[in-house]
Amino acid sequence: MRRSPLLTVQILCPHHGRPVSASRNETTERLVDCADKHTCVTVEVAASGALLSVRPATCPVFRG
């Protein structure tokens, strides 16, 4: 099985309003990671006690 190459691209982060580096899967043409993802995530505690990672709905990498 051959792995899909990841390319580093610059995207405009609507959450921060500035360019950030992101990884794009060349085969599927989808963004799969962001260099600043840790600054956008808010952690919430669910009723069950589990931790949930919530990202902004406008994120082009981690679409809500």
N, CA, C and O atoms as a GROMACS GRO file, in nm:
protein
  256
    1MET      N    1   0.084  -0.117   0.000
    1MET     CA    2   0.000   0.000   0.000
    1MET      C    3   0.089   0.125   0.000
    1MET      O    4   0.185   0.133   0.077
    2ARG      N    5   0.058   0.218  -0.085
    2ARG     CA    6   0.135   0.341  -0.094
    2ARG      C    7   0.068   0.452  -0.014
    2ARG      O    8  -0.053   0.470  -0.022
    3ARG      N    9   0.146   0.524   0.062
    3ARG     CA   10   0.090   0.635   0.141
    3ARG      C   11   0.078   0.760   0.055
    3ARG      O   12   0.157   0.783  -0.037
    4SER      N   13  -0.021   0.839   0.088
    4SER     CA   14  -0.042   0.964   0.017
    4SER      C   15   0.057   1.069   0.066
    4SER      O   16   0.072   1.086   0.187
    5PRO      N   17   0.123   1.139  -0.023
    5PRO     CA   18   0.217   1.242   0.020
    5PRO      C   19   0.145   1.362   0.080
    5PRO      O   20   0.041   1.405   0.030
    6LEU      N   21   0.201   1.415   0.187
    6LEU     CA   22   0.146   1.535   0.250
    6LEU      C   23   0.228   1.656   0.205
    6LEU      O   24   0.351   1.654   0.207
    7LEU      N   25   0.158   1.758   0.164
    7LEU     CA   26   0.222   1.882   0.121
    7LEU      C   27   0.196   1.989   0.225
    7LEU      O   28   0.087   1.995   0.282
    8THR      N   29   0.294   2.075   0.252
    8THR     CA   30   0.274   2.187   0.343
    8THR      C   31   0.229   2.307   0.262
    8THR      O   32   0.293   2.346   0.164
    9VAL      N   33   0.116   2.365   0.303
    9VAL     CA   34   0.059   2.480   0.234
    9VAL      C   35   0.029   2.589   0.336
    9VAL      O   36   0.022   2.563   0.456
   10GLN      N   37   0.012   2.711   0.287
   10GLN     CA   38  -0.029   2.823   0.372
   10GLN      C   39  -0.178   2.846   0.351
   10GLN      O   40  -0.226   2.851   0.238
   11ILE      N   41  -0.252   2.860   0.462
   11ILE     CA   42  -0.395   2.892   0.454
   11ILE      C   43  -0.423   3.012   0.542
   11ILE      O   44  -0.347   3.042   0.634
   12LEU      N   45  -0.531   3.080   0.514
   12LEU     CA   46  -0.571   3.192   0.598
   12LEU      C   47  -0.661   3.138   0.708
   12LEU      O   48  -0.766   3.080   0.680
   13CYS      N   49  -0.620   3.156   0.832
   13CYS     CA   50  -0.698   3.110   0.946
   13CYS      C   51  -0.804   3.215   0.978
   13CYS      O   52  -0.769   3.326   1.019
   14PRO      N   53  -0.933   3.183   0.960
   14PRO     CA   54  -1.037   3.281   0.989
   14PRO      C   55  -1.051   3.308   1.138
   14PRO      O   56  -1.103   3.412   1.178
   15HIS      N   57  -1.006   3.215   1.220
   15HIS     CA   58  -1.014   3.231   1.365
   15HIS      C   59  -0.913   3.335   1.414
   15HIS      O   60  -0.946   3.419   1.498
   16HIS      N   61  -0.790   3.330   1.361
   16HIS     CA   62  -0.684   3.423   1.402
   16HIS      C   63  -0.667   3.539   1.304
   16HIS      O   64  -0.608   3.641   1.339
   17GLY      N   65  -0.717   3.524   1.182
   17GLY     CA   66  -0.704   3.628   1.082
   17GLY      C   67  -0.564   3.644   1.028
   17GLY      O   68  -0.522   3.754   0.992
   18ARG      N   69  -0.490   3.533   1.021
   18ARG     CA   70  -0.352   3.537   0.970
   18ARG      C   71  -0.319   3.405   0.900
   18ARG      O   72  -0.388   3.305   0.921
   19PRO      N   73  -0.214   3.404   0.818
   19PRO     CA   74  -0.175   3.279   0.751
   19PRO      C   75  -0.113   3.181   0.850
   19PRO      O   76  -0.040   3.221   0.941
   20VAL      N   77  -0.141   3.052   0.832
   20VAL     CA   78  -0.080   2.946   0.911
   20VAL      C   79  -0.040   2.832   0.817
   20VAL      O   80  -0.093   2.820   0.707
   21SER      N   81   0.054   2.750   0.861
   21SER     CA   82   0.095   2.634   0.783
   21SER      C   83   0.000   2.518   0.810
   21SER      O   84  -0.041   2.495   0.924
   22ALA      N   85  -0.035   2.447   0.705
   22ALA     CA   86  -0.123   2.332   0.717
   22ALA      C   87  -0.071   2.222   0.626
   22ALA      O   88   0.003   2.248   0.531
   23SER      N   89  -0.111   2.098   0.656
   23SER     CA   90  -0.075   1.984   0.572
   23SER      C   91  -0.194   1.946   0.487
   23SER      O   92  -0.308   1.943   0.534
   24ARG      N   93  -0.166   1.918   0.360
   24ARG     CA   94  -0.272   1.880   0.267
   24ARG      C   95  -0.240   1.744   0.209
   24ARG      O   96  -0.128   1.721   0.163
   25ASN      N   97  -0.337   1.654   0.211
   25ASN     CA   98  -0.322   1.523   0.151
   25ASN      C   99  -0.336   1.540   0.000
   25ASN      O  100  -0.441   1.581  -0.049
   26GLU      N  101  -0.229   1.510  -0.073
   26GLU     CA  102  -0.228   1.532  -0.218
   26GLU      C  103  -0.330   1.446  -0.292
   26GLU      O  104  -0.382   1.487  -0.395
   27THR      N  105  -0.358   1.327  -0.241
   27THR     CA  106  -0.450   1.237  -0.309
   27THR      C  107  -0.595   1.281  -0.294
   27THR      O  108  -0.670   1.283  -0.392
   28THR      N  109  -0.635   1.316  -0.172
   28THR     CA  110  -0.775   1.352  -0.148
   28THR      C  111  -0.800   1.502  -0.158
   28THR      O  112  -0.915   1.545  -0.156
   29GLU      N  113  -0.694   1.582  -0.170
   29GLU     CA  114  -0.704   1.728  -0.178
   29GLU      C  115  -0.767   1.789  -0.053
   29GLU      O  116  -0.828   1.895  -0.061
   30ARG      N  117  -0.753   1.724   0.063
   30ARG     CA  118  -0.811   1.774   0.187
   30ARG      C  119  -0.702   1.819   0.283
   30ARG      O  120  -0.593   1.762   0.286
   31LEU      N  121  -0.732   1.922   0.359
   31LEU     CA  122  -0.642   1.967   0.464
   31LEU      C  123  -0.656   1.870   0.580
   31LEU      O  124  -0.767   1.836   0.620
   32VAL      N  125  -0.542   1.825   0.635
   32VAL     CA  126  -0.547   1.722   0.739
   32VAL      C  127  -0.483   1.763   0.870
   32VAL      O  128  -0.500   1.693   0.970
   33ASP      N  129  -0.411   1.874   0.875
   33ASP     CA  130  -0.347   1.918   0.998
   33ASP      C  131  -0.313   2.066   0.988
   33ASP      O  132  -0.299   2.120   0.878
   34CYS      N  133  -0.301   2.131   1.103
   34CYS     CA  134  -0.270   2.274   1.108
   34CYS      C  135  -0.164   2.296   1.215
   34CYS      O  136  -0.171   2.236   1.323
   35ALA      N  137  -0.067   2.381   1.187
   35ALA     CA  138   0.042   2.406   1.281
   35ALA      C  139  -0.006   2.476   1.408
   35ALA      O  140   0.056   2.459   1.514
   36ASP      N  141  -0.113   2.554   1.401
   36ASP     CA  142  -0.162   2.630   1.518
   36ASP      C  143  -0.291   2.574   1.575
   36ASP      O  144  -0.365   2.647   1.642
   37LYS      N  145  -0.320   2.447   1.552
   37LYS     CA  146  -0.447   2.390   1.597
   37LYS      C  147  -0.464   2.396   1.748
   37LYS      O  148  -0.577   2.405   1.798
   38HIS      N  149  -0.355   2.390   1.823
   38HIS     CA  150  -0.365   2.393   1.969
   38HIS      C  151  -0.414   2.527   2.022
   38HIS      O  152  -0.464   2.533   2.135
   39THR      N  153  -0.401   2.634   1.945
   39THR     CA  154  -0.447   2.765   1.992
   39THR      C  155  -0.595   2.788   1.964
   39THR      O  156  -0.654   2.879   2.022
   40CYS      N  157  -0.656   2.708   1.878
   40CYS     CA  158  -0.797   2.724   1.843
   40CYS      C  159  -0.890   2.634   1.925
   40CYS      O  160  -1.009   2.661   1.935
   41VAL      N  161  -0.835   2.530   1.982
   41VAL     CA  162  -0.918   2.430   2.049
   41VAL      C  163  -0.960   2.476   2.188
   41VAL      O  164  -0.880   2.528   2.266
   42THR      N  165  -1.088   2.457   2.217
   42THR     CA  166  -1.137   2.475   2.353
   42THR      C  167  -1.182   2.339   2.403
   42THR      O  168  -1.247   2.263   2.330
   43VAL      N  169  -1.149   2.309   2.526
   43VAL     CA  170  -1.183   2.179   2.583
   43VAL      C  171  -1.304   2.197   2.673
   43VAL      O  172  -1.306   2.283   2.761
   44GLU      N  173  -1.404   2.113   2.650
   44GLU     CA  174  -1.526   2.117   2.730
   44GLU      C  175  -1.547   1.981   2.795
   44GLU      O  176  -1.506   1.878   2.741
   45VAL      N  177  -1.611   1.981   2.909
   45VAL     CA  178  -1.642   1.857   2.979
   45VAL      C  179  -1.788   1.820   2.949
   45VAL      O  180  -1.879   1.899   2.974
   46ALA      N  181  -1.808   1.701   2.896
   46ALA     CA  182  -1.943   1.654   2.864
   46ALA      C  183  -2.012   1.607   2.992
   46ALA      O  184  -1.948   1.592   3.096
   47ALA      N  185  -2.143   1.585   2.984
   47ALA     CA  186  -2.220   1.539   3.099
   47ALA      C  187  -2.168   1.405   3.151
   47ALA      O  188  -2.179   1.376   3.270
   48SER      N  189  -2.112   1.324   3.062
   48SER     CA  190  -2.058   1.194   3.102
   48SER      C  191  -1.922   1.206   3.169
   48SER      O  192  -1.868   1.107   3.219
   49GLY      N  193  -1.866   1.327   3.170
   49GLY     CA  194  -1.734   1.348   3.229
   49GLY      C  195  -1.620   1.339   3.130
   49GLY      O  196  -1.504   1.362   3.165
   50ALA      N  197  -1.651   1.305   3.005
   50ALA     CA  198  -1.548   1.295   2.901
   50ALA      C  199  -1.508   1.434   2.855
   50ALA      O  200  -1.589   1.527   2.855
   51LEU      N  201  -1.381   1.448   2.814
   51LEU     CA  202  -1.332   1.575   2.760
   51LEU      C  203  -1.357   1.580   2.611
   51LEU      O  204  -1.328   1.485   2.539
   52LEU      N  205  -1.411   1.692   2.563
   52LEU     CA  206  -1.439   1.711   2.421
   52LEU      C  207  -1.355   1.826   2.370
   52LEU      O  208  -1.347   1.931   2.434
   53SER      N  209  -1.293   1.809   2.253
   53SER     CA  210  -1.219   1.916   2.188
   53SER      C  211  -1.311   1.985   2.090
   53SER      O  212  -1.365   1.921   2.000
   54VAL      N  213  -1.329   2.115   2.106
   54VAL     CA  214  -1.419   2.191   2.018
   54VAL      C  215  -1.336   2.293   1.941
   54VAL      O  216  -1.259   2.369   2.000
   55ARG      N  217  -1.353   2.292   1.810
   55ARG     CA  218  -1.283   2.387   1.724
   55ARG      C  219  -1.385   2.482   1.662
   55ARG      O  220  -1.503   2.448   1.652
   56PRO      N  221  -1.341   2.602   1.620
   56PRO     CA  222  -1.434   2.696   1.557
   56PRO      C  223  -1.499   2.637   1.432
   56PRO      O  224  -1.435   2.564   1.357
   57ALA      N  225  -1.625   2.668   1.411
   57ALA     CA  226  -1.699   2.614   1.296
   57ALA      C  227  -1.642   2.662   1.163
   57ALA      O  228  -1.662   2.597   1.060
   58THR      N  229  -1.572   2.774   1.162
   58THR     CA  230  -1.519   2.829   1.037
   58THR      C  231  -1.380   2.773   1.001
   58THR      O  232  -1.320   2.816   0.903
   59CYS      N  233  -1.330   2.678   1.079
   59CYS     CA  234  -1.196   2.623   1.055
   59CYS      C  235  -1.193   2.544   0.924
   59CYS      O  236  -1.271   2.451   0.907
   60PRO      N  237  -1.102   2.580   0.831
   60PRO     CA  238  -1.095   2.508   0.704
   60PRO      C  239  -1.033   2.370   0.716
   60PRO      O  240  -1.049   2.287   0.626
   61VAL      N  241  -0.962   2.343   0.825
   61VAL     CA  242  -0.898   2.213   0.843
   61VAL      C  243  -0.990   2.118   0.918
   61VAL      O  244  -1.018   2.007   0.871
   62PHE      N  245  -1.038   2.161   1.034
   62PHE     CA  246  -1.121   2.075   1.118
   62PHE      C  247  -1.264   2.126   1.111
   62PHE      O  248  -1.309   2.197   1.202
   63ARG      N  249  -1.334   2.092   1.009
   63ARG     CA  250  -1.470   2.141   0.989
   63ARG      C  251  -1.562   2.078   1.091
   63ARG      O  252  -1.559   1.957   1.115
   64GLY      N  253  -1.645   2.163   1.150
   64GLY     CA  254  -1.736   2.119   1.256
   64GLY      C  255  -1.847   2.042   1.203
   64GLY      O  256  -1.933   1.997   1.279
   0.00000   0.00000   0.00000
